[in-house]
Amino acid sequence: MFNLFSAKDKPTAGGRPLQGYKITDVERSRKYGVAADSLRMLRAKASEKFKLAECRVYLAQDGVEVTDEEYFRTLPAQILFVVAGKDTIVKTDFELMYNAIKSAHTDLLHAGELAQQFVSNNQPEISKILVNAQRGRDELIQRSARTEHEEWFAGIDDRAIKTKEEVMKRRGQDRIRGYFYKTKDELTKCSMYRGSPMARELIDEMLELFRQLLVGFDYFSCMFDRSCQRRLVLQQTDNNADEPDAQRIPPKRLKLLVQNSLGPNCQIERYNVALCSETGDFRCMGVWKDEACRYDSHRINPYASRENLILFQVWNLDHQIEISRTVLPSILDNVERMVSLEGDAICKLHRRKGKTLSVITYFLELFTLCNLKLVHIVCHDKTVHELISSGTIICDRCEEYKYIKQFQRNLRSRKDALL
């Protein structure tokens, strides 16, 4: 209603654009929108609106009188000014609200004053109460078993889960498993997957390697598990759905097989760490492009209470290199090059014909803390991230290619020995 003009639409004769502002009287009974390019113009229009021979303007928020053109130019559009005569006393928005409350709720304000006085006169006792409250909270945090903190487990019906750490392991697994299903869905629903046998073979092999690696690292269940000994420096749900070996090899044994097949040069192990302290405290890692969170208050301990556990659900694992906008399109682009007749599937490092895609690089970007940041919902920036994927086409001279092939041979030989 009030922002009638913009800098692009209505420049004034003096060259400065008109901006919209709000003006009101001392009683806040009338409010108008005006456009002005200077304090002088604002005063002139305010005098006309409120029929004042000589008016002054004040910021409604804090009651500061605006007398200087330079200061006026620093104020944002749509700010509210109080217009008053020369000798009128202007009250701030807070003073008006306080007086209104005081007239209707005198007893309430009096009680507040008494409470403030009581706290001031009894600081040692109050401090002792707060210390005891903190001690009680710390005691609840330390409790782990369902029998020790029943209310924390409210709504968690799986009676096989006995500890908070087991619950948090499942939460970590579920998030990473969700990324796997998203990846699988996006890669297998494209027309190239349905129309090209070679593309289907490449994608299926990549997805199988992803699945095997995720099984080996237990879908990074330690990420939210405070009992994990490895920390970042600052659940078995439906296994049969996507694991064809599960009927013949128990999941735990399969996990050990994968772990024993990874070899000493595995890059992934360094990211298999807990994000919390020993007591379960998590800190936001900040917006994707920042080194750290700007807000000290972005902390949470989901082990402390059921309320915190619920709130932790809105903390996000944010891909710095975005999964949907960047990583998955990069995979599909490189698969398309591999199956194309144009012959441009070349390893950039060795300038040789490509053999496959850099599966480990893509795995790190999709599922690990190499690319993921745990963030408070305020720090989850959903705008476009200006980062590109490092995934590419590799040849048989690449160390990553050799590692993948050796891992597959190790896993195959160990499975054959077990079966």
TORFIMI-30353 format. One line per 3 residues: their letters; for each residue x, y, z of N, C-alpha, C. Coordinates in steps of 0.05 Angstrom, whole numbers, plus 5000, padded with zeros to 4 digits. Each point is the difference from the previous one (the first is absolute). Layout:
N
a> X,Y,Z,X,Y,Z,X,Y,Z ~ ...
END
This chain:
419
mfn> 5016,4976,5000,4984,5024,5000,5017,5025,5000 ~ 5022,4999,5016,5016,5024,5004,5023,5002,4981 ~ 5010,4977,4991,5024,5001,4983,4992,5005,4971
lfs> 4992,5025,4994,4988,5007,4975,5021,5004,4978 ~ 5024,5008,5009,5021,5007,4980,5025,4984,5007 ~ 5016,4995,4980,5026,4987,5005,5020,5016,4985
akd> 5026,4994,5005,5021,5015,4988,5000,4998,4970 ~ 4990,4978,4990,4999,4996,4971,4977,5015,4987 ~ 4978,5003,5016,4976,5010,4988,4997,5030,5001
kpt> 5010,5014,5020,4993,5028,5004,5023,5016,5010 ~ 5020,5007,4984,5021,5018,5009,4989,5028,5002 ~ 5011,5016,5018,4991,5028,5003,5018,5018,4983
agg> 4992,5025,4999,5014,5019,4984,5029,5003,5009 ~ 5005,4997,5026,5027,5002,5011,5016,4976,4996 ~ 4989,4978,4989,5015,4976,4994,4997,4978,5021
rpl> 4992,5007,5024,4996,4980,5021,4973,4987,4998 ~ 4999,4973,5003,4974,4987,4997,4981,5005,5024 ~ 4975,4999,4994,4980,5001,5021,4999,4973,5015
qgy> 4996,5000,5026,4996,4976,5015,4975,5003,5017 ~ 4987,4977,5004,4975,5000,5016,5006,4999,5030 ~ 4985,5016,5016,5003,5000,5029,4972,5000,5012
kit> 4999,4994,5026,4974,5001,5015,5002,5022,5020 ~ 4978,5015,5003,4999,5021,5021,4975,4997,5016 ~ 5001,5007,5026,4977,4998,5017,5001,5023,5020
dve> 4978,5004,5014,4999,5021,5020,5009,4990,5027 ~ 5001,5017,5020,5009,4993,5027,4983,4977,5012 ~ 4974,5001,4996,4982,4980,5012,4999,4974,4983
rsr> 5013,5000,4978,5000,4977,4981,4972,4994,4990 ~ 4984,5021,4998,4972,4997,4992,4997,5000,4969 ~ 5018,5013,4987,4999,5002,4970,5028,4993,4989
kyg> 5000,4986,4978,5025,4993,4987,4998,5003,4970 ~ 5021,5011,4988,5000,5005,4971,5026,4990,4988 ~ 4998,4995,4974,5024,4994,4985,5007,5024,4983
vaa> 5025,5008,5000,5009,5023,4984,5026,4992,4986 ~ 5005,5013,4977,5025,4996,4986,5016,5026,5002 ~ 5026,4997,5006,5017,5023,5003,5029,4993,4992
dsl> 5014,5021,4990,5028,4996,4993,5019,5014,5020 ~ 4988,5013,5020,5016,5015,5020,4983,5004,5025 ~ 5014,5007,5021,4987,5006,5025,4982,5025,4997
rml> 5010,5019,4984,4984,5024,4995,4974,4994,4987 ~ 5000,4982,4980,4975,4993,4986,4982,4985,5019 ~ 5011,4982,5017,4984,4985,5018,4986,5018,5020
rak> 5014,5020,5010,4988,5019,5019,4977,5016,4987 ~ 5005,5008,4975,4980,5016,4986,4974,4984,4996 ~ 5003,4975,4992,4976,4983,4996,4987,4993,5027
ase> 5016,4996,5021,4989,4994,5026,4984,5023,5011 ~ 5011,5024,4996,4986,5025,5009,4973,5002,4986 ~ 4999,4994,4975,4975,5002,4985,4980,4979,5009
kfk> 5009,4976,5005,4983,4978,5008,4987,5005,5028 ~ 5017,5009,5018,4991,5004,5028,4993,5029,5007 ~ 5001,5017,4980,4992,5028,5004,5017,5014,5022
lae> 5026,4997,4998,5018,5011,5020,5017,5022,4986 ~ 5001,5024,5013,5015,5022,4989,5030,4994,5000 ~ 5009,4987,5022,5028,4993,5003,5001,4972,5012
crv> 5010,4981,4986,5000,4973,5010,5029,4989,5003 ~ 5002,4981,5018,5025,4986,5003,4994,4970,4996 ~ 5020,4985,4993,4996,4971,4995,5019,4984,5018
yla> 4989,4978,5011,5015,4983,5019,4997,4971,4991 ~ 5020,4984,5006,4998,4971,4996,4981,4989,5020 ~ 4980,4985,4991,4980,4989,5018,5012,4980,5019
qdg> 5020,4985,4990,5011,4978,5016,5014,5010,5025 ~ 5017,5021,4998,5016,5009,5023,4996,5029,5007 ~ 4984,5015,4985,4994,5027,5007,5022,5020,4992
vev> 5020,4992,4985,5021,5018,4991,4989,5020,4979 ~ 5006,5025,5004,4991,5020,4981,5020,5000,4976 ~ 4989,5001,4976,5016,5000,4976,5002,5029,4991
tde> 5024,5011,5001,5004,5028,4992,5020,5003,4978 ~ 5014,4979,4992,5022,5002,4982,4995,4985,4974 ~ 5004,5014,4977,4995,4987,4974,5017,4976,4996
eyf> 5025,5001,5008,5019,4978,4996,4991,4975,5016 ~ 4991,5004,5025,4990,4978,5016,4974,4989,4988 ~ 4983,5018,4990,4975,4992,4987,5005,4981,4977
rtl> 5021,5005,4985,5005,4983,4976,5009,4972,5008 ~ 5009,4996,5025,5008,4973,5008,4977,4983,5009 ~ 4976,5012,5004,4977,4985,5010,4987,4984,4978
paq> 4990,4976,5007,4988,4983,4979,4972,5010,4992 ~ 4992,4992,4976,4973,5006,4991,4980,4987,5018 ~ 4976,5011,5001,4977,4990,5016,5003,5002,5030
ilf> 5021,5014,5009,5003,5004,5029,4978,5019,5010 ~ 4992,4997,5024,4978,5016,5011,5011,5024,5016 ~ 4990,5024,4992,5007,5025,5014,4975,5010,5016
vva> 5005,5012,5023,4979,5014,5015,5003,5029,4994 ~ 4978,5013,4991,5000,5028,4993,4987,5015,5023 ~ 5014,5021,5010,4990,5015,5023,5006,5030,4997
gkd> 4985,5016,5015,5005,5028,5000,5025,5007,5015 ~ 5008,5025,5001,5025,5009,5010,5004,4992,5030 ~ 4980,5004,5016,5003,4996,5029,4986,4974,5010
tiv> 4992,4983,4982,4986,4975,5008,5020,4979,5010 ~ 4993,4986,5022,5016,4979,5010,4993,4974,4985 ~ 5020,4987,4989,4995,4976,4984,5009,4975,5016
ktd> 4982,4981,5002,5007,4975,5014,5007,4978,4979 ~ 5018,4983,5008,5007,4978,4982,4979,4979,4999 ~ 5002,4981,4981,4981,4978,4998,4999,4984,5026
fel> 5024,4996,5012,5002,4984,5025,4985,5014,5023 ~ 5004,5027,5002,4987,5015,5021,4970,4999,4998 ~ 4990,5002,4975,4971,4999,4996,4989,4973,5008
myn> 5015,4978,4992,4991,4973,5007,5001,4995,5030 ~ 5022,5010,5012,5003,4996,5029,4977,5014,5015 ~ 4993,5024,4992,4979,5015,5013,4973,4986,4997
aik> 4996,4989,4976,4975,4985,4995,4998,4976,5018 ~ 5022,4985,5002,5000,4977,5018,4997,5008,5029 ~ 5013,5022,5007,4999,5009,5028,4972,5008,5008
sah> 4985,5013,4981,4973,5008,5006,4981,4977,5004 ~ 5006,4978,4986,4981,4977,5001,5010,4977,5018 ~ 5026,4999,5005,5012,4977,5015,5019,5010,5021
tdl> 4992,5018,5017,5017,5011,5021,5011,4978,5018 ~ 4983,4982,5008,5008,4978,5018,5022,4983,4988 ~ 4998,4995,4974,5019,4983,4986,5028,5014,5001
lha> 5000,5026,4994,5026,5014,5000,5011,5002,5028 ~ 4983,5003,5019,5009,5002,5028,5013,4973,5008 ~ 4987,4978,4992,5011,4974,5006,5028,4996,4987
gel> 5003,5011,4975,5026,4998,4987,5021,5016,5015 ~ 4993,5023,5010,5019,5016,5016,5007,4986,5026 ~ 4981,4987,5012,5006,4985,5025,5018,4976,4994
aqq> 4996,4987,4978,5016,4977,4992,5029,5009,4995 ~ 5003,5023,4986,5027,5010,4995,5014,5007,5027 ~ 4985,5012,5018,5011,5007,5026,5008,4975,5016
fvs> 4983,4980,4999,5006,4975,5014,5025,4987,4990 ~ 5004,4999,4973,5024,4988,4989,5025,5016,5008 ~ 4998,5026,5000,5023,5017,5008,5007,4996,5029
nnq> 4981,4996,5017,5005,4996,5029,5008,4972,5008 ~ 4996,4981,4982,5005,4972,5007,5018,4986,4979 ~ 5020,5015,4991,5017,4989,4979,5014,4974,5007
pei> 5011,4996,5024,5013,4975,5007,4981,4976,4998 ~ 4976,5004,5011,4980,4978,4999,4991,4994,4972 ~ 4996,5021,4984,4992,4996,4972,5022,4986,4985
ski> 5025,5007,5004,5022,4987,4987,5001,4971,5007 ~ 4995,4993,5025,5000,4972,5009,4978,4984,4985 ~ 4976,5013,4997,4978,4986,4986,5008,4995,4971
lvn> 5013,5020,4987,5007,4997,4972,5022,4978,4997 ~ 5019,4999,5019,5021,4980,4999,4988,4972,5003 ~ 4981,4997,5019,4986,4974,5003,4984,4992,4976
aqr> 4988,5020,4987,4985,4994,4976,5018,4991,4978 ~ 5024,5013,4997,5019,4991,4980,5011,4973,5006 ~ 5004,4994,5026,5010,4974,5008,4980,4978,4993
grd> 4974,5007,5004,4979,4981,4993,4999,4995,4970 ~ 5004,5021,4984,5000,4997,4971,5024,4983,4991 ~ 5023,5006,5012,5024,4984,4993,4996,4971,5007
eli> 4986,4995,5022,4995,4972,5008,4983,4986,4979 ~ 4979,5014,4990,4983,4988,4980,5016,4996,4974 ~ 5018,5018,4993,5016,4997,4976,5017,4974,5002
qrs> 5011,4995,5023,5018,4977,5003,4985,4973,4999 ~ 4974,5001,5006,4985,4975,4999,4998,4990,4971 ~ 5002,4974,4997,5000,4988,4973,4978,4980,4996
art> 4995,4983,5019,4982,4978,4997,4970,5009,5000 ~ 4984,4985,4986,4971,5006,5000,4988,4999,5028 ~ 5010,4982,5016,4989,4997,5028,5008,5024,5018
ehe> 5021,5015,4992,5010,5023,5015,4986,5026,4993 ~ 4989,5001,4976,4988,5026,4990,4977,4993,4982 ~ 4979,4988,5011,4978,4990,4984,4987,5021,4982
ewf> 4997,5025,5011,4985,5020,4985,5016,5008,4975 ~ 5026,4998,4999,5016,5006,4976,4992,4982,4977 ~ 4992,4975,5007,4994,4980,4979,4971,5000,4992
agi> 4984,5019,5010,4972,5001,4994,4996,5002,4969 ~ 4983,4982,4989,4995,5000,4971,5019,4982,4985 ~ 5021,4990,5013,5018,4981,4987,4991,4972,5007
ddr> 4985,4988,4982,4986,4975,5007,5017,4975,4998 ~ 5022,5002,4986,5018,4976,4997,5013,4994,5026 ~ 4989,4979,5014,5010,4994,5027,5028,4987,4999
aik> 5009,4993,4976,5027,4989,4998,5021,5021,5004 ~ 4992,5025,4996,5019,5023,5005,5001,5006,5029 ~ 5022,4996,5013,5003,5002,5029,5013,5026,5009
tke> 5015,5013,4982,5016,5024,5009,4996,5023,4981 ~ 5006,5024,5010,4999,5024,4984,5019,4999,4977 ~ 5023,4988,5004,5021,4999,4979,4989,4983,4977
evm> 4985,4979,5005,4989,4984,4979,4980,5016,4983 ~ 4984,5017,5014,4981,5017,4986,5014,5019,4982 ~ 5021,5013,5010,5015,5020,4984,5015,4987,4977
krr> 5009,4975,5004,5013,4986,4978,4980,4996,4977 ~ 4975,4992,5007,4980,4996,4980,4993,5027,4985 ~ 5000,5021,5016,4994,5026,4987,5021,5008,4980
gqd> 5025,4994,5007,5022,5006,4981,4998,4982,4975 ~ 4995,4975,5004,4997,4981,4978,4977,5008,4982 ~ 4978,5008,5012,4976,5007,4984,5006,5023,4981
rir> 5014,5020,5010,5006,5023,4983,5018,4993,4976 ~ 5021,4984,5006,5018,4992,4978,4986,4981,4981 ~ 4984,4981,5011,4986,4981,4983,4980,5015,4982
gyf> 4989,5022,5010,4982,5017,4984,5014,5011,4976 ~ 5026,5009,5004,5015,5010,4977,5006,4978,4979 ~ 5004,4975,5010,5004,4978,4981,4975,4995,4983
ykt> 4977,4999,5013,4976,4995,4985,4994,5023,4981 ~ 5005,5025,5008,4997,5022,4982,5018,4998,4975 ~ 5025,4993,5006,5019,4996,4978,4992,4978,4981
kde> 4992,4978,5012,4991,4977,4984,4975,5007,4983 ~ 4981,5014,5012,4976,5008,4985,5006,5019,4977 ~ 5017,5020,5005,5007,5019,4979,5015,4988,4977
ltk> 5019,4981,5006,5016,4989,4979,4986,4978,4984 ~ 4981,4987,5012,4987,4978,4986,4974,5008,4986 ~ 4990,5024,5006,4975,5008,4986,5004,5015,4974
csm> 5026,5007,4995,5005,5016,4975,4997,4982,4975 ~ 4995,5013,4978,4996,4985,4975,5025,4986,4991 ~ 5023,5011,5006,5026,4987,4992,5003,4973,5013
yrg> 4992,4998,5025,5002,4975,5015,4982,4979,4987 ~ 4976,5008,4992,4981,4981,4988,5007,4993,4971 ~ 5013,5019,4986,5005,4996,4971,5027,4990,4992
spm> 5020,5002,5018,5027,4992,4993,5010,4978,5019 ~ 5005,4976,4990,5010,4978,5016,5027,5007,5013 ~ 5017,5015,4985,5026,5008,5011,4997,5019,5023
are> 4981,5020,4997,4995,5019,5022,4989,4986,5024 ~ 4982,4980,4995,4988,4985,5022,5022,4985,5016 ~ 5018,4988,4985,5022,4985,5012,5018,5018,5017
lid> 5007,5023,4990,5017,5019,5014,4986,5010,5026 ~ 4975,5007,4997,4985,5010,5024,4995,4978,5020 ~ 4993,4976,4991,4995,4978,5019,5026,4993,5015
eml> 5023,5000,4986,5025,4994,5014,5007,5022,5020 ~ 4995,5025,4993,5005,5022,5019,4982,4997,5024 ~ 4975,4996,4996,4981,4997,5023,5007,4977,5018
elf> 5009,4978,4988,5008,4976,5016,5025,5007,5017 ~ 5019,5014,4988,5023,5008,5015,4993,5019,5023 ~ 4982,5019,4994,4989,5018,5021,4989,4984,5023
rql> 4983,4980,4993,4986,4984,5020,5020,4984,5017 ~ 5020,4988,4987,5019,4984,5014,5016,5018,5020 ~ 5008,5023,4990,5016,5018,5017,4983,5010,5024
lvg> 4974,5006,4995,4983,5009,5021,4995,4978,5021 ~ 4997,4975,4990,4998,4978,5019,5025,4997,5017 ~ 5023,5003,4987,5026,4998,5014,5003,5021,5022
fdy> 4990,5023,4995,5001,5022,5020,4975,5003,5016 ~ 4982,4979,4999,4976,4999,5015,4983,5026,4996 ~ 5000,5009,4975,4985,5024,4992,5007,5024,5019
fsc> 5026,5000,5008,5011,5022,5017,4982,5004,5025 ~ 4994,4978,5013,4983,5001,5024,5013,5014,5023 ~ 5027,5002,4999,5014,5013,5023,4998,5030,4999
mfd> 4989,5012,4979,4998,5029,4997,4987,5013,5024 ~ 4978,4988,5010,4984,5012,5022,5004,4984,5026 ~ 5019,4981,5000,5003,4982,5023,5022,5011,5018
rsc> 4993,5008,5024,5020,5012,5018,5019,4979,5012 ~ 4993,4974,4997,5018,4979,5010,5023,4994,4981 ~ 4998,5011,4975,5021,4996,4981,5026,5014,5009
qrr> 5022,4986,4999,5025,5010,5010,5013,5020,4981 ~ 4994,4998,4975,5012,5019,4980,4981,5023,4996 ~ 5010,5025,5003,4983,5023,4998,5011,5020,4980
lvl> 4982,5016,4989,5008,5021,4982,5013,5022,5017 ~ 5024,5009,4992,5014,5022,5014,4986,5026,4993 ~ 4993,5019,5017,4989,5027,5000,5006,5013,5024
qqt> 4692,4576,4891,4979,4991,5012,4991,4981,4979 ~ 5001,4989,5008,4994,4980,4979,4970,5000,4994 ~ 4993,5016,4979,4971,5001,4992,4997,4989,4972
dnn> 4985,4980,4997,4994,4988,4975,5025,4994,4983 ~ 5018,4984,5012,5025,4993,4986,4995,4985,4974 ~ 4979,4984,5000,4995,4984,4976,4990,5016,4976
ade> 4992,5025,5004,4988,5015,4979,5019,5005,4977 ~ 5026,5006,5006,5019,5006,4979,5026,4986,5003 ~ 5001,4978,5015,5024,4985,5004,4996,4971,4993
pda> 5006,4993,4975,4995,4973,4990,5016,4979,5015 ~ 5023,5008,5012,5016,4980,5015,4989,4994,5027 ~ 4981,5015,5010,4992,4998,5028,4988,4973,5007
qri> 4987,4986,4980,4988,4975,5006,5021,4978,5004 ~ 5024,5004,4988,5020,4979,5002,5022,5008,5020 ~ 5005,5026,5003,5021,5010,5019,4987,5019,5019
ppk> 5001,4994,5026,4988,5018,5020,5011,5028,4997 ~ 4984,5021,5005,5009,5027,4997,5025,5007,5015 ~ 5003,4990,5025,5024,5007,5015,5025,4987,4987
rlk> 4997,4976,4990,5022,4986,4987,5007,5014,4974 ~ 4979,5009,4985,5005,5015,4975,5015,5026,5006 ~ 4992,5013,5022,5014,5025,5007,5030,4995,5005
llv> 5006,4978,5014,5028,4993,5005,5015,4993,4975 ~ 4986,4986,4982,5012,4993,4974,5008,5025,4985 ~ 4982,5020,4999,5006,5025,4986,5023,5015,5013
qns> 4999,5002,5027,5021,5014,5015,5027,4987,4995 ~ 5001,4974,5000,5025,4986,4996,5010,5001,4971 ~ 4982,5008,4982,5008,5001,4972,5009,5028,4991
lgp> 4997,5020,5018,5005,5028,4993,5030,5005,4995 ~ 5017,4986,5015,5028,5005,4996,5010,5024,5017 ~ 5027,5003,5001,5012,5021,5017,4997,5029,4988
ncq> 4994,5002,4975,5000,5027,4987,4971,5011,4997 ~ 4982,4992,5017,4973,5009,4998,4997,5029,5009 ~ 4990,5017,4982,4997,5029,5007,4976,5005,5017
ier> 4982,4981,5002,4974,5005,5012,5001,4999,5031 ~ 5019,4984,5010,5001,4995,5029,5002,5026,5016 ~ 5014,5019,4990,5003,5025,5016,4974,5015,5005
ynv> 4979,4994,4984,4975,5014,5003,4980,4983,5016 ~ 5009,4977,5010,4982,4983,5016,5004,5007,5030 ~ 4989,5023,5007,5004,5012,5026,4974,5010,5012
alc> 5000,5004,5026,4977,5012,5014,5002,5031,4998 ~ 4976,5012,4998,4999,5029,4998,4995,5013,5027 ~ 4997,4984,5021,4993,5011,5026,5023,4995,5020
set> 4997,5013,5023,5019,4995,5022,4993,4974,5014 ~ 5015,4993,5021,4995,4975,5014,4973,5001,5015 ~ 4991,5024,5006,4974,5002,5014,4977,5003,4980
gdf> 5006,5003,4974,4979,5002,4980,4993,5028,4991 ~ 5018,5019,5005,4995,5028,4992,5008,5004,4970 ~ 4982,5011,4985,5005,5006,4972,5002,5031,4996
rcm> 5017,5008,4983,5002,5028,4992,4996,5003,4970 ~ 4985,5020,4993,4996,5006,4971,5026,5005,4987 ~ 5004,4990,4975,5024,5004,4985,5000,5024,4982
gvw> 4976,5014,4999,4999,5025,4985,4991,4996,4972 ~ 4993,5023,4987,4991,5000,4972,5022,4987,4983 ~ 4991,4987,4978,5018,4984,4984,5026,5014,4991
kde> 4999,5026,4996,5024,5015,4991,5016,5012,5022 ~ 4991,4997,5026,5015,5010,5022,5017,4979,5014 ~ 5021,5008,5012,5017,4980,5014,4988,4991,5027
acr> 4984,5018,5012,4987,4993,5025,4974,5015,5003 ~ 4984,4991,5019,4974,5013,5005,5004,5027,5013 ~ 4983,5019,4992,5002,5028,5010,4985,5003,5027
yds> 4984,4980,5007,4983,5002,5023,5008,4981,5022 ~ 5008,5011,5023,5009,4983,5022,4976,4984,5012 ~ 4976,5010,4996,4976,4987,5011,4992,4975,4984
hri> 5012,4995,4977,4992,4977,4984,5014,4975,5011 ~ 4989,4991,5022,5010,4976,5013,4976,4983,5009 ~ 5004,4974,5002,4978,4983,5009,5011,4974,5011
npy> 4987,4989,5020,5007,4973,5009,4974,4983,5000 ~ 4997,4984,4979,4975,4984,4998,4999,4978,5020 ~ 5022,4994,5014,5001,4980,5021,4987,5010,5026
asr> 4996,5027,5002,4992,5012,5025,4970,4995,5006 ~ 4983,5002,4979,4971,4999,5005,4986,4991,4974 ~ 4976,4991,5003,4984,4993,4976,4995,5025,4983
enl> 4996,5023,5013,4995,5025,4985,5024,5006,4982 ~ 5024,4997,5011,5024,5005,4984,5003,4980,4978 ~ 4992,4975,5005,5002,4979,4980,4981,5007,4976
ilf> 4977,5010,5006,4981,5009,4979,5011,5024,4985 ~ 5011,5020,5015,5011,5023,4987,5024,4993,4982 ~ 5014,4979,5007,5024,4993,4984,4992,4991,4972
qvw> 4975,4992,4997,4990,4991,4973,5001,5023,4980 ~ 4999,5025,5009,5001,5022,4980,5028,5010,4995 ~ 5020,4988,5014,5028,5005,4993,5006,4984,4974
nld> 5013,5013,4981,5003,4987,4974,5029,4992,4995 ~ 5003,4980,4984,5026,4993,4988,5000,5014,4972 ~ 5016,5021,4998,4999,5017,4976,5024,4993,4982
hqi> 4994,4993,4974,5021,4994,4981,5012,5027,4991 ~ 5026,5003,5004,5013,5024,4990,4999,5000,4969 ~ 5009,4979,4988,4996,4996,4972,4973,4986,4998
eis> 4980,5013,4988,4973,4991,5002,4995,4974,4985 ~ 4985,4982,5013,4995,4974,4989,4982,5001,4975 ~ 4978,5014,5001,4981,5000,4978,5008,5019,4977
rtv> 5012,5023,5008,5007,5019,4979,5027,4995,4987 ~ 5018,4985,5015,5027,4999,4990,5011,4971,4998 ~ 4999,4985,5022,5014,4974,5001,4986,4980,4981
lps> 4974,4997,5002,4986,4980,4983,5000,5009,4971 ~ 4996,5025,4993,5003,5008,4972,5028,4994,4989 ~ 5021,5004,5017,5027,4993,4991,5003,4971,4994
ild> 4988,4983,5017,5002,4971,4994,4986,4993,4974 ~ 4977,5011,4995,4985,4995,4975,5015,5011,4976 ~ 5012,5023,5003,5015,5012,4977,5024,4982,4993
nve> 5014,4989,5020,5023,4983,4994,4992,4973,4990 ~ 4977,4990,5010,4990,4974,4989,4993,5004,4970 ~ 4987,5023,4994,4993,5006,4972,5025,5001,4982
rmv> 5022,5011,5011,5025,5001,4984,5011,4971,4996 ~ 4997,4984,5020,5010,4972,4998,4985,4984,4979 ~ 4974,5005,4997,4985,4984,4981,4997,5014,4972
sle> 5010,5025,4999,4998,5015,4975,5018,4988,4978 ~ 4992,5003,4975,5016,4992,4978,5020,5021,4991 ~ 4999,5023,5013,5018,5022,4993,5029,4995,5009
gda> 5003,4982,5019,5027,4993,5009,5013,5021,5018 ~ 4984,5015,5015,5012,5020,5018,5002,4991,5029 ~ 4997,4973,5004,5004,4989,5027,5029,4997,5006
ick> 5013,5022,5005,5029,5001,5004,5008,5007,5028 ~ 5019,4985,5012,5010,5007,5026,5017,5025,4997 ~ 4992,5021,5015,5014,5026,4997,5029,4999,5011
lhr> 5004,4982,5020,5026,4999,5013,5021,4987,4982 ~ 4993,4978,4987,5019,4985,4984,4995,5001,4970 ~ 4979,5014,4992,4993,5003,4972,4997,4973,4986
rkg> 4987,4982,5014,4995,4973,4989,4970,4995,5000 ~ 4993,4979,4986,4972,4992,4999,4990,4993,5028 ~ 4976,5011,5007,4989,4995,5026,4990,4971,5003
ktl> 5003,4990,5025,4990,4973,5005,4974,5000,5017 ~ 4998,5019,5018,4977,5002,5017,4999,5028,5013 ~ 4982,5003,5019,4998,5026,5014,5015,4998,5027
svi> 5007,5023,5011,5014,5001,5025,4981,4995,5023 ~ 4994,4975,5005,4980,4992,5019,5006,5010,5028 ~ 5025,4998,5009,5007,5008,5027,4996,5030,5004
tyf> 5007,5016,4980,4996,5029,5001,4971,5007,5003 ~ 4983,4987,4983,4971,5005,5002,4989,4990,5027 ~ 5010,4977,5010,4991,4990,5025,5006,5020,5023
lel> 5024,5011,5000,5007,5020,5020,4982,5024,4999 ~ 4992,5009,4976,4983,5023,4997,4971,4995,5007 ~ 4991,4975,4996,4972,4994,5005,4994,4993,5030
ftl> 5019,4985,5013,4993,4987,5025,5018,5007,5024 ~ 5021,5016,4997,5018,5003,5022,5004,5029,5008 ~ 5013,5003,5023,5006,5026,5011,5022,5015,4985
cnl> 5010,4987,4979,5017,5015,4981,4984,5022,4987 ~ 4973,4996,4997,4983,5020,4986,4976,5008,5017 ~ 4995,4986,5022,4976,5005,5016,5007,5017,5025
klv> 4982,5019,5007,5003,5016,5024,4974,4997,5016 ~ 5002,4996,5026,4977,4999,5017,4993,5029,5008 ~ 4976,5009,4993,4993,5028,5004,4973,5004,5013
hiv> 4998,5020,5017,4975,5010,5010,4983,5009,4977 ~ 4973,4999,5002,4983,5007,4978,5005,5028,4990 ~ 5008,5019,5017,5006,5027,4992,5024,5001,4981
chd> 5018,4982,5003,5025,5000,4984,4997,4981,4976 ~ 4976,4990,4995,4997,4983,4976,4992,5017,4976 ~ 5020,5008,4985,4996,5018,4977,4991,4983,4976
ktv> 4975,5005,4991,4989,4984,4978,5003,5014,4973 ~ 5015,5023,4999,5005,5012,4974,5022,4984,4986 ~ 5006,5007,4975,5020,4985,4985,5028,5003,5012
hel> 5013,4977,5005,5027,5000,5010,5020,5001,4977 ~ 5019,5018,5001,5018,5004,4978,5024,4982,5001 ~ 4995,4974,5001,5021,4980,5001,4994,4979,4979
iss> 5021,4989,4988,4996,4979,4979,5011,4973,5010 ~ 4990,4979,4989,5009,4973,5008,5028,4994,4989 ~ 5015,4985,5015,5027,4991,4991,4999,4973,4986
gti> 4976,4988,4999,4997,4975,4987,5006,5002,4970 ~ 5012,4979,4989,5009,5001,4972,5002,4972,4989 ~ 5009,4998,4975,5006,4974,4987,5029,4993,5005
icd> 5005,4975,5008,5027,4991,5006,5008,4977,4982 ~ 5026,4997,4997,5011,4978,4983,5014,4979,5017 ~ 5012,4980,4987,5012,4978,5015,5027,5008,5013
rce> 5010,5024,4994,5024,5009,5014,4995,5016,5025 ~ 4975,5007,5004,4993,5016,5023,5000,4983,5026 ~ 5011,5012,5022,5001,4986,5025,4972,4992,5010
eyk> 4981,5017,4995,4972,4994,5009,4989,4976,4985 ~ 5006,4997,4974,4991,4977,4985,5013,4975,5011 ~ 5026,5001,5005,5014,4976,5011,4989,4993,5027
yik> 4994,5020,5017,4989,4994,5026,4973,4987,4998 ~ 4982,5010,4982,4973,4988,4997,5002,4971,4992 ~ 5017,4995,4980,5003,4972,4990,5011,4982,5021
qfq> 5019,5010,5016,5012,4983,5021,4979,4994,5021 ~ 4985,5020,5008,4978,4997,5019,4980,4979,4991 ~ 4992,5001,4974,4981,4980,4989,5012,4972,5001
rnl> 5026,4998,4994,5013,4973,5000,5001,4989,5029 ~ 5008,5018,5019,5001,4992,5028,4973,4990,5010 ~ 4980,5016,4994,4973,4993,5010,4990,4974,4988
rsr> 5005,4997,4974,4991,4976,4986,5013,4975,5012 ~ 5026,5001,5004,5015,4977,5010,4991,4993,5029 ~ 4995,5020,5016,4991,4995,5027,4972,4988,5001
kda> 4983,5010,4982,4973,4988,4999,5000,4971,4991 ~ 5017,4995,4980,5002,4973,4990,5010,4981,5022 ~ 5019,5010,5015,5012,4983,5022,4978,4995,5022
ll> 4984,5020,5005,4979,4997,5020,4977,4981,4991 ~ 4993,5002,4974,4978,4985,4990,5008,4972,4992
END
